[in-house]
Amino acid sequence: MVEYIEGATMEEMDFSLYNALKDLCKNNSDFFRTDDSEYGQRLHEAFIGIIDHLETVMPLVSDISQVAANYDFDAATPGNGYKSFVAVVNTCVAHTLKLAQWISYNRDSYIFRKGHYMREVESCSHVLASLGTCLQHLKTLISWSEDGSLFPKDSHSPKELLTRAENINQYCFYGRCLGFQFCSSMRKVLKFISIAMASYSEIYYGEGGFLSKASSSLWTGGKYYIDPELRARRIVNISQHAPVDFCKSFWLLAETEVMTRLPSIVSPTVAVNHVIEIPPEPLELDKVDGSGRVQIPIPSSHIGSAPVCCRLISAVRRQGMIAEGVKKDSQSNMPGPSKGLIIHCHGGGFVAQSSRSHESYLRDWAVRLDIPILSIDYSLSPEAPFPRALEEVLYAYCWGLSNASVLGSTGERVVLVGDSAGANLNLGVAMKCQELGIRSPDGLFLAYIPVLVAFVPSPSRFLCLMDPLLPFGFMMQCLKAYAGQNDEPSDHSEDTVKKSSISNSMEGKSPELEINRESPSSASDLESFEEVSASDLTDSQPQAEARSFQGQLLDKLGSSDTLTTVSLASPQPPMDKPNPNGCAAQFFEQYVLDSDVNLEGEEVPVLREAGSKILKPGSLDVVGEVNFPKKLSSAASRMVGSLTGNFMGRGSQSSTKAMTRGNSEESKSGKKSIVLSALDNYIQRSPSEEFQFEVPKDPYLSPYWASDDVLRKLPPVSILSLQFDPCLDDCVMFAKKLKGIGNDVQLDILEGLPHGFLNFSLVSKEAHEGSLICIKRISRLLGAEVESP
């Protein structure tokens, strides 16, 4: 594939690039006009089509560019959804120009492959056509919005917008031009993930047993690499027709043993990596006004009370910190407690991932900041929709304040840090602190935060129509799942929601640290707290469900190089129900990461069946852009060995369960079963069909709706967003709202990176540089300075 020109703005390019492309297209079109072959005629027509689309796009780009600056946060921080779409069009034009130039230089060659470049040119033509349709939508949005507002008036709905114009062709964004708008290192990663998603769908929806799936999957990874159009159709159809369970299952691939070993291999080594279980028992905090103490609500919505899991990560072991096998007299030689404490919430669309899948950057942060990090593993939707996750994060935050000493901190400065869904939850916790009258965090770092849990038709939200990591259908499924739209009504949910917001004067008790040598989930010695009495927890059905979820979560959290488990309540064994990790385990049993050479002679990531080629040490350089440290090579063979172990041991069992999961779950829920062979034959659905639900304007669900009085009391806020992030307008509008009422707020907008880039800081240079910016912003909130890398 040809390279792209990145970072060019409309002002820098003017229309000279557009006119140059038109001239080249006319030249190439005239050349292929006399070519009587099918490919020659299609090339001629494709170049004519590009010229026509440019004529449509140019005036739209001009109109939007003239008003786009009115929606910026400030002059020093340019960026909003309108500018992002202009940048997408510019990048597409630059890519198409380079392709047209290459064709004009090589079209007379005997080895010129007309079939290949015909498809490339047609793909660019389709992308330009779809972008033209998107720009028409943006002009409508401008007319619907007040001056400076990226959100339309309430009188207009997203369904109304999408039904006013022709349907947008999403397939073209997931084929040959997939991820063209992102930086070069991320394009290769996104292509690999897209191939993995399409391949994984065959296992998830495949019929038959393990052997029949394995025998028919030899060509799976290869066919989706060789045939981008087939891959695009599969991805769009999956995102539109698959339930949220598929999203959860696919994203659980990041929780597999292979993927979670990478941070311990290539990330900085940390001295402490504990999993902590916080029991659901009474907890009190002093009110900030000195009027007494307040009872912190125990999480109880939807699944009843259950322990809250967290992960403590620290670069060094500090005095008083939870430790295994450390004598009291030896603690005197340890560093003293840190003045700061970071409480982190992971992203994942409210439905997936955990602290374990975010270790890749949390380890680096813990080392560079030299401050303990407590990452909260809240319950996930749709099993535990709003407000369950918010209740758990609030409870864990309050527990952290009360027990800062065992976390290696004095608690003088406590900063809430989160990305995506986790940032939304942290903002809700800060507002809950005001409601309860307890200590608020000293700062908030919010990375690519959605402040509206509903599809508001802002310009940046339309970027999910072309986002490989957050397709439109997946985004809608996650929003609906967290808002509770996918849940069946339960008799106790309404009562528990009410109870969760009530404070009483019950007397809390502080946990006592007692080491228990029993290991709940690992062969190594793990430390735990004393078991809570059975009388403390009633054996209701919601609590049984909660213990089941907790058992699965502990299994997912797994072990690491320095990992131990610290528990205030011994984990209960999971109930006999299908393992959500089954498909993920089976996928990695059948496939390995490998590389191949494409038609242009470039090395690219592909999936191969585990038996078709031996994985050589050093071949796990996924994107071929950033080389992992040398120790990764020596560990590659161990990873392959672990895959074999999974196949022969627990992995094969979970895979067997996965074979029957689809039919059993769908029969229970009443959902229509999706046949694998039909996925590629579905017709693209209009996005307007996704808006058949309404979300209440609850400020704890969508913090943008909070009153000015509440927002004015927030601590200093640092927001980081991305040029092509569907949540960009959320960040810009929320930052403008905070600035307008006098809050201390800082906004950063990074270029060329996708939503969730922090998870790729190990494999992308640009993502790693973005992570370093996050470290600087967090250190500012902590009141400390970090040396520039």
N, C-alpha and C positions, 0 to 999 in steps of 0.2 A: 504494500500500500504506500501511497505517496505521503510525504510529511505535510504538516499543516503550519501555517503562519499563525502564531499565537499572540494574544495581547494587543492586537491592533484595534483601535477605536474608530468610530465613524468620523470623528474630526480629523484623525491622522490620515485616514484613507480617502476621505471625501468620496467621490464616485469614480475616481480614476480606476480603482481595482474592478469595479463593476463593468465599466466601459471596456477595460482590457479583456475581461472575460467574454463579453459580448463579441468583440472582434475576433478572438480566438475561436469561439464557437461557430461563428459565421465561416471562418476559414476552414475549420474541420468539417463543417456541414457541406460546404461546396466540394471539398475533396471526396467525401464519401457519397455524394449525390450520384456519381457515375458508377459506383460499385453496385453491381447487380446482385451480389450475394445477400442472404438474409441478414447477416451480421452487419454488412456495410450499410444496408438501408436502415436498420435499426439505430446504428450510430448516427446516421444523418438525421433521423427523426428525433433522437435524444438531444442532439445539440440544438436543433430548432426549438425543442421544448424548453431547454435551459434559457434560451434567449427570451422566449415568451414569459417564463416565470420571472426573469429579471425585470422585465418591463412592468410586471405586476408588483414586485417586491420593492423596487427602488422608491416609488413615491410613498409607500407605507413606511419604509425605514426613515425617510426624510421627515415625514410628519411626526413620527414617534420620537425621533431624536431631538426635535425642536422643543419638546415639552418634557422629556425624560428627566432633565436636571431638576425640575420643580419638585420631584419626589424624593430627592436625596436626603439623608440624615443631616448633612451639612456639606459645605464646600470642600472640606478636608477629607471627607469620607464619601466619595461618589459611589453610587451603586443602588440599584433597585431592579425590580422585575422587568421594567420596560428597557432599561439599559442592557440587561442580561440578554433579552431576546435580540436586540440589535447586535450584540456581540456574537450571539449564536449565528445570525445571518452572515455577519462579516467573516466568521471563521469558515462557514460553509462555502462562501464565495471564494475565499483564499484557497481552500482545499480543491474546489472544482477548477480554479484557474491553474493550479499546479498540475492537476491531472490532464487538463486540456493542453498545457504546454508539453507535457511528456508525450502525449499522443501525436502532436504536431511534429515533434522531433523524430519520432520513431515509426510513424505510420507507413513509411516506404520500406521498412526493413522486412526481410523474408521471415524473420522470427517474430514479427508483430502478431500478438494473439488477439485478434479482433473479438472473439467471443468473450474473453475475459474483460477487456476494456469496454465492450459494449454494455456489459452488466454494471461496471463501475460508473459509467456515464449515466445510465438509466437510474441508478440508485441516487446519484447527486441530483438529477432532475426531479425525482420524487420528493427528496428532502426539501428542495427549494419550494416545490408546490405546497407541501404541508406547512412549511414556515410561513408562506404567504397567507394560508388560512389562519394560522395562529395570529399573525399581525392584524388581520381583519378583526379577530376577537379582541385584541388589545385596544384597537381604536374604539370599539364599542365600550370597553371598560372605562376608557378615558371619559367618554360622554356620560357614563353612569356615576362617576366618582366626583366627590368634591375636590376642590383645589388642594393639592398636596397629599391626598389620601390614596393609598394603594388598595384600599378595600372599597367596593361599591356600596351604594346606599342599600339599606335593608329592603327597599321596595323591589330590588332586582335579585333574582336567584341564579345560581350557576346553571341550573337546567334551562332556564330561559335563555341564557347566553349561548349555550351549546346548540340549542334548537333553532337559533336564528340564522345559522350558516351551515354550509356543508360539513359532513363529518371529516375529522382529521385522520389522515392515514398514519397510524402509529407504526405499522410494519417497517417502514423505511428507516426508522430511527434505530432499529435493533438488528439490522442486517449488515451490509458492507460499510455503512457509515456509523456503526455503533460507537458511541462515546467520542465522536470527532471533536466535540467542543471542549474536552478536558485536556490536561497536560499529557505529554507523550508517555510518561511513566505510568499514569493511571489508565490510559487507554488499553495498554496491554493487560493490566490487572482486570479491567472491566470485561474485556473480551473473554478472558479465561473464566470469570465468574458466570458470564452468560452461557458459555458452552457447558459449564458445570450444571447450571440450572436446567437447561434443556435436557441434558443427559440424565440428571437426577429425576426428572419428571417421569421418565420411562420406568424407573425402579418404583417410584411412588405409586404410579397408576398401572404398572404392569400386571398382567394376569399370569397365573401359573405359579409354580414353586420356584425355589432358589435356583435350581439347576437349569430350568427352562429360561429363566431371566438371564442367567449368566451366559448361556449358550447363544442367546439372541442379542446380547449387548456388545458383541465384539466391535461392531461398527459405530456404536452410539456416539462416542466422543469425536471420532473422525468425521462422521457424516455431518455433524453440526458445525464443524470447522470448515469442511469442504463446501458445504451448502449454506451460506449465510441467510438466504431467503427462507429456508426451512427452519433455521434457528429463530429467525425473527417471528415467523408465524407461531412457532411453539411458545416463545416467551410471551408474546402479546396475549395469546389465547389462554395460557396458564394464568397470567396476571388478572385476566377478566373473569375466568370461569372457575378457577380453583378456589377452594375455601381457605380461610385463614389458617387452617391446620397445615396446609402445604407450606405457607410462609414460615410458620414456626418450625416445621420439620426441616426445611432447607437451611434456614438460618442456624439450626442446631448443628450443622456441619462445622461451624466455628467452635463447637464445644467438644468435638471429638478429640481422642488422645493425641493424634498426629498434630492437629492444629494447635492444641493447647500446650504442647511441648515446645513449640517454637519460641515463645517468650523466654522460657528458662534457658534456651540455647543461645539465642542471639541478643536478648535484652540484658541490661545490667543485672548483676546478681544482687539479691536483697537478702538481708539477714532474717527478716520476719515475713512470713506469708501464712497467716493463720486464718482459718474459717471459724467464725464465732456464731453461736446460736444464742439469741436473746430470748428468754422465756416470756410468755405473755402473762406477766404478773404486775400488780399495782406499782405505779411509778409516779413520783411527785417531784415537782420543781418549784423553786421560789418564784414568786411574781416579781417582775422588775420594779414595781412601784412599792415593794416592801409590805404589801397589805396581807400577805399570807402565802400559802402554798396552794398549788393547783394540781389536780389529778390529771395525768396524761391518759387520754383514751387508749384502751387496749384495742388493737386491730381486730375487728370482728365481722366486717361486712362479707357477705356472700359465702365464705367458706368457714366461718367461725374463727375462734382464737387459735393461734398457732405460733410457734417460735419464728422469729425473723432472723434470717441468715445474713451475715456480713463477712467481709474479708478484710483483714488488717494487713497492710503492706508497709514495710519500713526498711529503709536502707541499712539501719543499724539497730541493734537491740539496746533499748534504753532502760534506765532504772525504773522499776515498778511495772514494766510492760509485761503483758501475758507472755510466759515463756515455758518451755518444756525442759525439764532436767537442769534448770539453772538454780544454783544454790544462792541463798540470800547473801552470804558473805562475798560472793563473786560479783554481785550487782554493784558494789561500791566502785568497782573498776569500770563500770559502764558509763556512757555519756548520760547526763541528766535529762530530764523530760524536756521535750521541745515546747516552745511557747505557742506554737501553732498546731492546728489540727485541720486536715482536709477531710470532709465528708462527701463522698462521691456517689453519684447515681448514674448507672449505665444507660445507654440508649438501646434501641431495638424495637421501636414502634409499639411499645407497651406489651408486646406479645412474645418476645424472644430475647435471647442472649442473657449474659450474667457478668459478674465481676471477672470470672475466669476468662471469658472471651475478650475482655478489655485489658487484660494484664499486659499486653504488648506495649502500651504506652504508659500505663500506671506505674510499672516498674521504673521506667525512665524518669517519670515525674518524681517518684519517691526519692530517687538518687539525686537528681539535680536540685530539688527543693530541700532535701534533707529534712522532710517533715512526714510524720505518719499519715497514711491515707486509709480511711475506713470506707470501703465500697459496699453499698447495700444491695442485696439480692432480693428485691421485692417480688411479690407474687405477680404472675403474668396473666394477661387476658387471653382468650375470652373466659377462662375458668374463673378468673378473679378480676372483674372489670372495676371501673371507677365506683367508689372511692377507695378500694382496698389498697392499692399500691401507695396512695397518698397517706393513708393511715399508718402503713408500715414504715414508710420513710420518716414520717413525723416521730413515730415511736422510737426508731433507731437513732434519730438525731438527738432526742431528749435523753436516751440512754447513754449516748456518747458524751453529752455534757455532764451527766452525773458520774460517769466512769472514765473520765479523760485520763486519769492516772494509769489505769491498766492498759491504755492505748499508747502510753509513752508521751503524754502531753500534759501541760498544765491547763490547757484550754483557754489561754488568754486571748488567742485569736482563732476563731473557728470560721472557716469558709466553706460554703456549699458549692460543689463543682458538679456539673452534669452536662451530658450531650444529648441532644434530641429529646426523646421521651423523658430521660432522666433530668434534663434541665427543666422541663415542664413541672415535674414533681417537686424539684427543689424550690421553684418559685412558689408553688402551692404551700410548701412547708413554711417558707418565710412569712406568708400571709397568715397561716394558721398560728404562728407564734404571736402575732399581734392579737389575734382573736382570744388566745388563751392568756395573754398577758405575761408570757415567759420570755426569756432571753432570745433575741433574734440573732441570726448569724451575722458575722462582721463583714461579710461580703458575699456576692453571688457571681460565679462565673458560669455563663450560659452559652454553650456551643450549639449552633444551628437549632435553636429552640422553636418548636411549634407553640405559639401562644393562643391559637384558635384550633380546638379539636373539632373541626368541621371543615368541609371543603368550601372555603370562601374563595370565589373566583378572582383572586389577585393575579397579576401577570406572572409572578414567579411560581405560583402553584401549577401553572400550565407547563412548567418545565418538567414535571413528572411524566408528561406524555412521552418524553424522550430520555428519561433517566434510567440507566441500566440497573442501578441499585435500589431505586424506589419507584418502580413503575406505577402508573396511575391506579391500576386495579389493586395492587398491594397496599398502596397508601390508603385507599378507601376502606379496604378490609380491616386495616389496623385501627383506623379512626372509629369505625363502627364497633369493632370488638371492645375497645377501651370504653367507649361511650355506653356499652351495654346493649347495643342494638342486636347482637347475635345471641343474647342470653334468653333462655326460657324463664318466665317469671317464677320467683320462689317466694314462699310464704314468709321467710324470715328476713329477706334482703332489705325490705323497707324499714323494718324495726331496727336492724343492726346499723343501717345508715344513720338513723336518728340517734342511736346510742353512741355512735362513734364521735358525734360532735358535742356530747354532754360531758362536762367536767363535774366531778364530785369531790368531796373532802376526805375520801378514803386515805388512810395512811399507807404510804409506800414503804418498801423495804429494799435495801441495797443488797445486791448479790454478793455472796461470799465466794472467794476463789478457792476451790478445792480441786486438786488434780485427780482425775480418774484415768486409769491406764487402759481402759477398754477402748478398742478401736472400732468405730461404727462403720467405716468404709474403706479402710486401708490396712495393709499388712504391717505397716510400721506403727510404732507406738504413737498414739495421738492423745493429747490431753483434753480434758473436758471438765466442766463444772459439775457440781453435785446434782443428781437427778431431782427434778421437782416431784413432790408427792402426788400420787394419783388423785388424791382428793382435791387438788388444786384445779384439776381439769375434768370437767364432766364429759362423758363419752357420747356426745351428741353426734348426729350425722354430719353437720357442717364441720365439726372438729375432726371427725374421722377423715373427711375429705382433705382438710388442711394438713393432717399428718401425712396423708398420701402424697400431696404436693411437696411437702417438706422433704420426705424421703427421696423423691425423684430429684429435687433440687440439690440435696447433698451429694447424690450420685453424680449429678452433672458438674458440680463444683470440683469434684475429683481431688487429685493431689498434684503437688508441684515439687520443685527441688527443696524447698524449705517449709513445705506446707504441713501444718498440724491443724487439728480441729479442736476448738474450744467451745464447750457447750454448757448452757445453763439448764438444758433439759435434754435428756438422752433422746436421740432421734428414733422415731418409731419406724419399723420396717414398712416399706411401701405396700400398698394394697395390690392385689393381683389384678392388674389392669394393663393394657398395652403400653409398652415402653415407647415414649416419644422419640427416643434416640435410635429406635430400631432401623428406620430407613437410613439415617445418617451413618450408622455403623455398617450397614450392608453396602452403602455407596462406596465407602472407603475400602471395604473388603474387595470390591470388584475393580476399582480404579486406582491409578496412581498418577501423580503429577509428572509430566514429562514435557519435552519440547520437540518441536518439529520445524521444518523450514517451509515457508509458504511459497506461493508462485513468484514472489518478488525476491526470493533468496534471503528473507529475514527470519530470524529465529522467533518462534511464537510459542506460547503455552498451549498444551493440549492435554486431553485426558486419554489415557490408554487403559485397556483392560489389564489387570494386574499380571495375568499370565502371558500377555502378548509381547512384553519387553521387560527385561530386567532393569530395575531402577538403579542406576549407578550412583555411587557417592558423588555429591556435588551437583546433582541434577535437580535439586529443589530450588534453584534460583527461578522463582515463579515467573517473574516478568522480564528477566534478562536485562534489567536496568540497574538494580542495586545488588551487588554481590553480598551475600551474607558472610559473616565471619568464618574463618577456616574451620572452627569447631562444628559448624553445621554439617560440613561434609562428612566428618567422622561420625556424626549422629544419624545420618540419613539411613544407614543400614539398620540401626536400632529401631528406627521408625517403621521400616518395612517389616522387621521382625515382630513389632507390636501389632501390625496389621494381621500378620499370620496368626498371632496369638489370639486376637479378637475373633478371627474366623473359627479357630478350633475351640475357643472357650466361650466367654460370655457374649461376645459379638455375634456368634452364630445363633445363640438363643434369642437375642434381641431381634435379629434379622428374621427369625422364624415368626416371632410375634408380629413383626411388621407386615408379614405377608397377609395376615388376616385382619389387620387393623382397619384398613380402608373400608371393607364391606361391613364389619361389625359396627364401627362408629357411625357410618352413614345410615345404617339401618336403624340405629337407636335414635339418631337425631332427625331422621326423616329427610335428610338431604339427598338430592338426586346424585346417583353415582356417575362419575365421569369415566367414559371408556377411553383408554389410551389411544386407540386407532382413530377416534373421532376428534382428538384435540387439534390435529393439523387440518381438519376440515371445517372447523367452526368459522363462521363469518364474524369479522370484527364487530363488536358491539359499540354503539354510540356511547361516549362517556356520560351523556345525559341520563342513561339508564341506571347509573350508580347512585343518583340522588333521590332515592325513595325513602329517606329517613331524615329525621330532624333531631338536632342536639340542643338541649336546653342551654341558656346563657348562664351557666354556673361559673363564677370566677375561679373556683378551685379546679374546674375542668379545663376552662379556657381563661387563663389569667388576664388576657387582654380586656375582658369585661369587668375587671375589678375597678372599684371606684377610685377617684383621684386621691381621696383621703387615705385609702389603704396603700396605694402605690407610693404616696409621698413618704410613708414611713419605712420604705424598704431601705436596706443598707446599700452601700456603693455597689453598682452593677457593672460588670464587664460582659459584653455580648460579642460573640464571634460568629460570623456567618460567611457564606461562600457565594461567589458570583453566579454559579449555576445551581444553587440549592433551591428546591421547591419551597423551603421555609425562609428564604431571604426576605421577602416582604413582611413576614411576621416579625423578624428581627428588626428591620428598619422602622416599621410602624410602632413597635413597642418601645424602641430606643427613643423615637421622637416624642412619644407620649410621656416617657419618664423625663426627658429633657424639658418638655413644656411645663412640667409642674415643679421643676427645680431640683430634680434628683441628680446625684453624681453618677453619670452613666458614660461608658466608653463603648464604641462600636468599631469592630474591625471586619472588613470584607476581603477575603482572600480570593485570588483568581485561580482558575484551572483545576480546582479540586471538587470532588463530589461530596454529597451528604454522607456522613459517616467516615470521613477521610482518616480520622484518628486511628481507626482499626488497621490502616494500611501504612502506618508510619515506618514499619520495618521493611517495606518493599517499594516505597516510593520516596524519592529524594524530596519532592515538593511537599508530600504529606508529612515527612519528618520535620521539614522547616516550619510547616504550619503548627506542628506539635510544640516546637520551641517557642513560638509566639504565645501559645496558650500558657506555657510555663511562666513567661514574663508577666502576663496579665494576672495570673494567680499570685505570683510573688508580690505584685503591687497591692493586691487586696490583703495579703498577709502582712503587709508593712515591711517586707524584706526585699532585698535586692539579690538577684541571681546573676552570676557572671555570664556575659554573652558567650555563646558557644563559638 
